[in-house]
């Protein structure tokens, strides 16, 4: 599914995504795969939740697609390419 983050309450650690069809779905920042410290205003892609559930596997549609797969524990989005020839 796709939508846009319209609210984020840091004190409550919860945000709201408004989908393209107008629904509002809650999320927690731990579900964002490529966090950048800011959330409100970003378009997102995410797994559609079941009834009464929160969004998960959220990807911020910003920056390079490679940043989604980077390991944040290793200090960023540096991708190493190894050649075997």
N, C-alpha and C positions, 0 to 999 in steps of 0.2 A: 504494500500500500504506500501511497505517498500523501504528504501533507506539509504543514508548516507549524513550527513551534510558535505558539502565540502567548504562552505564559510560562514562567518558571518561578517558584517560590523557594528561595534558598533556605529559609527557616524550616520549611516543611519537607524539603528535599523531594519535591514533586513538581512536574510540569504538565502542560497540556498541549497536545498536538491537534490542530484542526485539519481534518482530512479534506480531500478535494470534493467530497460529496456533502460536506458540512458537519459531519460528526465530530465530536470532541473526545479524545482518548488520552488518558493519563499515562505518564511515564516517569521513571526514576532515572537519574543521570547515569547510574551504573550500567544501563542498557545501551548507552551511546558507544558505538565502536570506535569512533574517531573524535573524541572530545577535544575541544579547543578552548574551554573556559567560558565561552559564551554560547547561549542557546537560543534566546528569543529572536525570531525573525528568520531563522534558517529553514529552508526547505529540507525535508527529510524523506527517507525511504525506510520502511520498517516492516516487520512481520505482523500480519493482522492478528490481533488478539482474539481469544474466544470470548464468550459472553461474560461481562463483568471483570475482565482482566485488563492488564496494562500492556502497552506496546513493548516489544522487545526487539533486540538486534537492530537498533536504530542507527542509521548512517546519515550523518550531516552531508548534504549535497553541496559541498564547498571545497575548494582547494583541489589537490591532485587525488585521483582515485587510488594512488599508491599509499596515501596516508591512512586509508581504511585498514590496510593489511600490515602496517608497521607495528612493531612491538614497542609500546610506549615505555616499557621498563628499560629499554636499551637506548633511551635518549632521543627519540624522534623517528623520523621517517626515512632514514637513510637505507637505501636498498643496495645490496651487494649483488653484483652479477659475476658469476664464476664461469669461465669458459674452459671447456675440456679439450680444445684442439691445439 
